[in-house]
Amino acid sequence: MVVISVANDIKNRMSMVKDRLMEKLAAASVPSEALENARLYFESVIKDVTTAAQGLTKEALQRIKSHLADIMPSLSPSLTSKVKR
């Protein structure tokens, strides 16, 4: 499904950024408590962005579906009933 694919792609890319950043911070001798706080912060950001992407994608698909339902009655009533479900 498109929604899951987009959200997973965003999650994977942001996780790679988080991993790289954590490596840089660890190499810079950042205190362990600050490093852990940064890791938790980035994980929460990744979760929030992934959730937002899923919601936006679902919303966009719903808008497309409703536009198609408006257009399709002139084409085929049987198709319209399938789209509205």
C-alpha positions in Angstrom: 0.0 0.0 0.0 1.2 3.5 -0.8 0.7 4.9 2.6 2.8 2.3 4.4 5.5 2.5 1.7 5.9 6.3 2.0 5.9 6.3 5.8 8.4 3.4 5.9 10.7 5.3 3.5 10.6 8.4 5.6 11.2 6.4 8.7 14.1 4.5 7.2 15.8 7.7 5.9 15.3 9.6 9.2 16.7 6.6 11.1 19.8 6.7 9.0 20.2 10.4 9.7 19.7 9.7 13.4 22.3 6.9 13.4 24.9 9.1 11.6 24.2 12.0 14.0 24.6 9.7 17.0 27.9 8.4 15.7 29.2 12.0 15.3 28.0 12.9 18.8 29.6 9.8 20.3 32.9 10.6 18.6 32.8 14.1 19.9 32.9 12.8 23.5 29.4 14.0 24.4 28.4 12.9 27.9 26.4 9.7 27.9 23.3 11.2 29.5 23.1 13.9 26.8 23.7 11.3 24.1 20.8 9.2 25.4 18.6 12.3 25.6 19.5 13.2 22.0 18.8 9.6 20.9 15.3 9.6 22.6 14.5 13.0 21.1 15.3 11.9 17.6 13.4 8.7 17.9 10.3 10.7 19.0 10.8 13.1 16.1 11.0 10.1 13.7 7.8 8.6 15.2 6.0 12.0 14.9 7.1 12.6 11.3 6.2 9.0 10.3 2.7 9.3 11.8 2.2 12.7 10.1 3.2 11.3 6.8 0.7 8.4 7.1 -2.0 10.9 8.0 -1.2 13.2 5.1 -1.0 10.4 2.6 -4.3 8.9 3.9 -5.9 12.3 3.7 -4.7 12.9 0.1 -5.9 9.4 -1.0 -9.3 10.2 0.6 -9.6 13.5 -1.3 -8.7 11.7 -4.6 -11.3 9.1 -3.8 -14.0 11.7 -3.1 -13.1 13.6 -6.3 -13.4 10.4 -8.3 -16.8 9.6 -6.7 -17.9 13.1 -7.9 -16.7 12.6 -11.4 -17.6 8.9 -12.0 -21.5 9.1 -11.9 -21.4 10.5 -15.4 -19.3 7.6 -16.5 -20.8 4.6 -14.8 -23.1 4.3 -11.8 -21.9 0.9 -10.9 -18.3 2.1 -10.6 -19.4 5.0 -8.4 -21.0 2.6 -5.9 -17.7 0.7 -5.7 -15.6 3.9 -5.1 -17.9 5.2 -2.3 -17.4 2.1 -0.2 
